[in-house]
């Protein structure tokens, strides 16, 4: 088609040839036609619903019979329109007691106005009058109580510091590192970076120093995990600081067996509080 106005057509992109509609047309706002979050299926479905008269059936089965898309895709598109404010489904009870679903479609998102209201008409111009002087406000009486000061918010509780072992024994620290690095085998949500493993290993070593077995430490760190863990290192650090067991109390001296000694004559092992000879040699 020849360009009606030479030089006015764009060099790139779409070229519109518009014909004025005089019947059987639907007005659609650009807020729907150019929506950034809705899918093409949802926008097309909204256009179809907006063109229907009141009382038309727009159930999922009716729409699936009308269009080639499946019921699952049409249901997802209806949920998109409902989340965007174009569609509302209500449960209503009829006079005969039957409960039906009433669908309401908004040509603009519910609770939003795309075009501002027209400004009020300007009053006719009048000659300017001198502005009246502001009236002096009476001073408040001196015995008024001052406004109460807002209550200060309580300061947030400080985070508990990570425990540290008294004796940084290399073997215990190595076992703690292996325990932390292996948590992801059974619990992928506890995947730790290497710097986090090195930072938390002394805290695990403190547990092992207090005679906590490795399987008991692992159980305490992984019991009752939430569905989502945004920061696994912070989660484990909190448990290591908050759940660390106390040191075991010392056993009474009377309950301890005498240490093993080696007989000075026959090299036989026997229990005695001090080195010497066994009973037979004595």
C-alpha positions as CSV (number, residue, x, y, z in Angstrom):
1,X,0.0,0.0,0.0
2,X,1.3,3.5,-0.8
3,X,2.2,5.6,2.2
4,X,-0.5,8.3,2.5
5,X,2.0,10.8,3.9
6,X,5.4,10.5,2.2
7,X,8.3,10.3,4.6
8,X,6.1,9.7,7.7
9,X,6.4,5.9,7.8
10,X,9.0,4.4,10.2
11,X,12.1,2.9,8.8
12,X,12.0,-0.1,11.1
13,X,9.3,-2.0,13.1
14,X,5.6,-2.4,12.6
15,X,3.6,-0.1,10.3
16,X,-0.1,0.3,11.3
17,X,-2.9,0.6,8.7
18,X,-5.9,1.6,10.9
19,X,-9.6,1.5,9.8
20,X,-12.2,3.1,12.0
21,X,-14.5,0.6,13.7
22,X,-18.2,1.5,13.7
23,X,-19.7,-1.7,15.1
24,X,-18.6,-4.9,16.9
25,X,-15.5,-3.7,18.5
26,X,-14.0,-3.7,22.0
27,X,-12.0,-1.0,23.7
28,X,-8.9,-2.4,25.5
29,X,-6.5,-0.3,27.6
30,X,-2.8,-0.4,26.9
31,X,-2.3,-1.3,30.6
32,X,-3.5,-4.8,29.5
33,X,-2.3,-4.9,25.9
34,X,1.3,-4.0,27.0
35,X,1.3,-5.6,30.4
36,X,4.9,-6.6,31.4
37,X,4.1,-9.5,33.7
38,X,1.2,-11.2,32.1
39,X,1.7,-14.0,29.5
40,X,0.4,-13.7,26.0
41,X,-2.1,-16.4,26.8
42,X,-3.4,-14.4,29.8
43,X,-3.6,-11.2,27.7
44,X,-5.5,-13.0,24.9
45,X,-7.9,-14.6,27.3
46,X,-8.5,-11.3,29.0
47,X,-9.3,-9.7,25.5
48,X,-11.7,-12.6,24.8
49,X,-13.5,-12.3,28.1
50,X,-13.8,-8.5,27.8
51,X,-15.5,-8.9,24.4
52,X,-18.2,-11.2,25.8
53,X,-21.6,-10.0,26.9
54,X,-22.7,-10.3,30.6
55,X,-23.8,-13.8,31.5
56,X,-21.5,-15.6,29.0
57,X,-20.0,-18.8,30.3
58,X,-16.3,-18.6,30.9
59,X,-15.6,-21.7,32.9
60,X,-12.3,-23.6,32.3
61,X,-14.1,-26.4,30.4
62,X,-16.0,-24.0,28.2
63,X,-12.8,-22.0,27.3
64,X,-10.9,-25.3,26.7
65,X,-13.6,-26.4,24.3
66,X,-13.4,-23.0,22.5
67,X,-9.6,-22.7,22.2
68,X,-6.8,-25.3,21.5
69,X,-5.1,-24.7,24.8
70,X,-5.4,-27.3,27.6
71,X,-7.4,-26.9,30.8
72,X,-4.2,-26.6,32.8
73,X,-2.9,-23.7,30.7
74,X,-6.2,-21.9,30.7
75,X,-6.5,-22.3,34.5
76,X,-3.0,-20.9,34.9
77,X,-3.9,-17.9,32.7
78,X,-7.0,-17.2,34.8
79,X,-4.9,-17.3,37.9
80,X,-2.6,-14.7,36.3
81,X,-5.5,-12.4,35.6
82,X,-6.8,-12.9,39.1
83,X,-3.4,-12.0,40.7
84,X,-3.1,-8.9,38.4
85,X,-6.5,-7.6,39.5
86,X,-8.4,-8.1,36.3
87,X,-10.5,-11.1,37.4
88,X,-12.3,-11.9,40.6
89,X,-14.1,-15.2,41.4
90,X,-16.7,-15.2,44.2
91,X,-18.6,-18.0,45.8
92,X,-22.4,-17.1,46.0
93,X,-25.4,-19.1,47.3
94,X,-28.6,-19.0,45.1
95,X,-32.1,-18.9,46.5
96,X,-32.4,-22.6,46.1
97,X,-29.4,-23.2,48.3
98,X,-27.0,-24.1,45.4
99,X,-23.5,-22.6,45.6
100,X,-22.1,-21.2,42.3
101,X,-19.0,-19.3,41.3
102,X,-19.6,-15.8,40.1
103,X,-16.8,-14.4,37.9
104,X,-16.3,-10.6,37.7
105,X,-14.0,-9.1,35.1
106,X,-12.6,-5.6,35.4
107,X,-11.5,-3.7,32.3
108,X,-9.0,-1.9,34.5
109,X,-7.2,-3.7,37.4
110,X,-9.3,-3.7,40.5
111,X,-8.5,-0.7,42.8
112,X,-6.4,1.1,40.1
113,X,-7.2,4.0,37.9
114,X,-5.1,4.4,34.7
115,X,-6.2,7.9,33.8
116,X,-6.4,10.8,36.3
117,X,-9.7,12.7,36.7
118,X,-10.1,15.9,34.8
119,X,-9.0,19.0,36.7
120,X,-11.8,21.2,38.2
121,X,-12.7,24.3,36.2
122,X,-10.8,27.4,37.1
123,X,-12.7,30.2,38.8
124,X,-13.0,33.5,36.9
125,X,-10.2,35.9,37.4
126,X,-10.7,38.5,40.1
127,X,-8.6,41.5,41.0
128,X,-6.0,40.6,43.6
129,X,-6.9,41.5,47.2
130,X,-4.3,42.1,49.8
131,X,-3.7,39.0,51.8
132,X,-5.1,39.3,55.3
133,X,-2.6,39.3,58.1
134,X,-2.4,36.0,60.0
135,X,-4.1,36.0,63.3
136,X,-1.7,35.7,66.2
137,X,-2.2,32.3,68.0
138,X,-2.7,32.5,71.7
139,X,0.3,31.3,73.7
140,X,-0.4,28.1,75.6
141,X,-0.7,28.4,79.3
142,X,2.5,27.7,81.2
143,X,1.2,24.8,83.2
144,X,0.5,22.5,80.3
145,X,2.3,19.2,80.5
146,X,4.9,18.5,77.8
147,X,4.1,15.8,75.2
148,X,5.2,12.4,76.3
149,X,8.4,11.2,74.7
150,X,8.1,8.1,72.6
151,X,9.2,4.9,74.3
152,X,12.7,3.7,73.3
153,X,12.7,0.4,71.4
154,X,14.5,-2.4,73.2
155,X,18.0,-3.0,71.8
156,X,18.3,-6.2,69.8
157,X,19.8,-9.1,71.6
158,X,23.5,-9.7,70.8
159,X,24.3,-12.9,68.9
160,X,26.0,-15.6,70.9
161,X,29.7,-16.0,70.2
162,X,30.9,-19.2,68.7
163,X,32.4,-21.6,71.3
164,X,36.2,-22.3,71.0
165,X,38.1,-25.3,72.4
166,X,40.5,-24.8,75.3
167,X,43.0,-27.1,73.7
168,X,43.3,-26.6,69.9
169,X,44.3,-30.2,69.3
170,X,45.0,-30.8,65.5
171,X,43.3,-34.2,65.4
172,X,40.1,-32.9,67.0
173,X,40.1,-29.9,64.6
174,X,40.5,-32.2,61.6
175,X,37.6,-34.3,62.7
176,X,35.4,-31.2,63.1
177,X,36.3,-30.0,59.6
178,X,35.4,-33.4,58.1
179,X,32.1,-33.5,60.0
180,X,31.1,-30.0,58.7
181,X,32.1,-30.7,55.1
182,X,30.2,-34.0,55.1
183,X,26.9,-32.6,56.2
184,X,25.8,-32.0,52.6
185,X,25.9,-35.8,51.8
186,X,22.6,-36.4,53.7
187,X,21.4,-32.8,53.8
188,X,22.0,-30.8,50.6
189,X,20.6,-27.7,52.3
190,X,23.7,-27.6,54.5
191,X,26.2,-27.0,51.7
192,X,28.9,-24.8,53.2
193,X,31.6,-22.8,51.5
194,X,35.2,-23.7,52.5
195,X,35.8,-20.4,54.4
196,X,32.6,-21.1,56.4
197,X,33.9,-24.6,57.2
198,X,37.2,-23.2,58.5
199,X,35.3,-20.6,60.6
200,X,32.9,-23.1,62.2
201,X,35.4,-26.0,62.7
202,X,36.7,-24.6,66.1
203,X,33.2,-24.5,67.5
204,X,32.6,-28.2,66.5
205,X,36.0,-29.0,68.1
206,X,34.7,-27.4,71.3
207,X,31.8,-29.9,71.3
208,X,34.2,-32.8,70.7
209,X,36.4,-31.5,73.5
210,X,33.4,-31.8,75.9
211,X,33.1,-35.5,75.1
212,X,30.3,-35.1,72.6
213,X,30.5,-38.0,70.0
214,X,30.6,-37.0,66.3
215,X,27.2,-38.7,65.6
216,X,25.6,-36.8,68.5
217,X,27.0,-33.5,67.1
218,X,25.7,-34.3,63.7
219,X,22.3,-35.1,65.1
220,X,22.1,-31.9,67.0
221,X,23.0,-29.8,63.9
222,X,20.6,-31.5,61.5
223,X,17.5,-32.3,63.6
224,X,14.3,-30.6,62.5
225,X,15.7,-28.7,59.6
226,X,13.4,-26.1,58.1
227,X,12.2,-26.4,54.5
228,X,14.4,-23.5,53.3
229,X,17.7,-22.3,54.7
230,X,18.9,-19.0,53.2
231,X,22.2,-19.0,55.1
232,X,23.4,-22.4,56.1
233,X,26.6,-21.1,57.8
234,X,24.6,-18.7,60.0
235,X,22.0,-21.4,60.8
236,X,24.8,-23.9,62.0
237,X,26.6,-21.1,63.8
238,X,23.5,-20.4,65.9
239,X,23.0,-24.0,66.8
240,X,26.6,-24.5,67.7
241,X,26.5,-21.5,70.0
242,X,23.1,-22.1,71.5
243,X,23.1,-25.9,71.9
244,X,26.6,-26.6,73.1
245,X,26.5,-29.1,76.0
246,X,28.3,-28.4,79.3
247,X,31.5,-30.3,80.2
248,X,31.1,-33.6,81.8
249,X,31.6,-33.5,85.6
250,X,34.7,-35.2,87.0
251,X,34.1,-38.8,88.2
252,X,34.6,-39.4,92.0
253,X,38.0,-40.8,92.8
254,X,36.4,-43.8,94.6
255,X,34.7,-45.0,91.4
256,X,37.8,-44.9,89.3
257,X,39.8,-48.1,88.8
258,X,43.4,-48.1,89.8
259,X,45.8,-47.4,86.8
260,X,47.7,-50.3,85.2
261,X,51.2,-50.9,86.4
262,X,54.0,-53.2,85.1
263,X,55.5,-55.7,87.6
264,X,59.1,-54.9,88.2
265,X,60.0,-58.6,88.4
266,X,57.9,-60.5,85.9
267,X,56.6,-57.7,83.6
268,X,53.0,-58.7,84.3
269,X,50.4,-56.0,84.1
270,X,48.4,-55.3,87.2
271,X,46.3,-52.5,88.7
272,X,47.8,-50.6,91.6
273,X,47.9,-46.9,92.7
274,X,51.7,-46.9,92.4
275,X,54.4,-48.9,90.5
276,X,55.8,-52.0,92.2
277,X,55.5,-55.8,92.1
278,X,52.4,-57.9,91.4
279,X,50.7,-60.0,94.1
280,X,52.4,-63.3,93.0
281,X,55.9,-61.7,93.1
282,X,55.2,-60.2,96.4
